[in-house]
Amino acid sequence: MKNAEVLINNLPMIAVDKYDRVEKAFIECHIKVHAFVRDNRLFVSAEYGDNAADYEAGYIAPELIEFAEINKGYWDWYDAGCIVLSC
């Protein structure tokens, strides 16, 4: 696996819908995920409500899945609160 410190800097932004009070409509925005490195492993939090991952729904953002595939890896649930990149 590539160095997790390098990978964290290359994480993609994910698409989310935010409500625009001026336009009175939802607009698509791209945001950074909440990620951290521990023991040279890359983790992404699923606890910020940013739609990066949802344990109950079994959901991981498509941008993150594509990122893992490009880096010849996959996301695994570390616990209900975060995912970890495995290669």
N, C-alpha and C positions, 0 to 999 in steps of 0.2 A: 504494500500500500504506500502511496505517496505520503509525504510528511503532512500530518494533520494541520500544522501551522500554515502550510502552503495552501492546502485545500480550503481552509476556512476563509481565506482571502479571495477565493474564486467561487464561493457559493453564489448561486443565482438569486436574483430578486424574484419574489413570487407575486402573482397577480391576485389582488383582492378587490372587492367592491366596497366602496365607501360612499356614504350618503353626503351629497353636496347640498347644503341648506340654501345656497343662493340659487342653484339650478333646480333644486327640488327634485333631484333624481340621483340614482346611483351611478357612479362613474368608476371605471377600472383604474386602479392605482397599482404601482409596483413597489413593494417594500422589502427590506432586508429581514431575514429571519433571525431569531435569537439563537445564536450558536456559541459553543465553547469547546475548548480542547481539554481533555483530561487523559493522562497516561498515553499520549500520542494517538488518541482516538477522537474523532470528530462527532460531536453531539449537536442535535438541533432540538430546542425545546418545543413541546406541544402545549405549553401552559399559558401562552400569551394571547390566545384568541386571534392570532394572525392567520389562521388557516394553513399553517405549515404542515400540521399533522393532527389527527384526531383518533385516539385509541379506540373509543367506543364505536366509531363508524368504520374503523379499519382503513382510514384515509391518510395518504401521504401526498403532498402537493406534486403534481406532474413535473414541475420544474426540478424538484429535488430528485425524483425518480430518474429523470433524464440525466441529471448531474452524476448520480451514482453509476448509471450505465456507462457514461462517457469515461468514468474513472475505473471501469471494470469492477464495480462493486454493487452493493445493494444496501438498503436501509433495513435495520432490524429494530424492533422495539426493545429498548433498554429497560424501560418500565412504562407505566401509563402516562408519564410526564415528558418523556423524550425518546427520540430515535437516535441510533448510532450507526455510522457508516461502517460497513464490513466489506473487506476486500479479500 
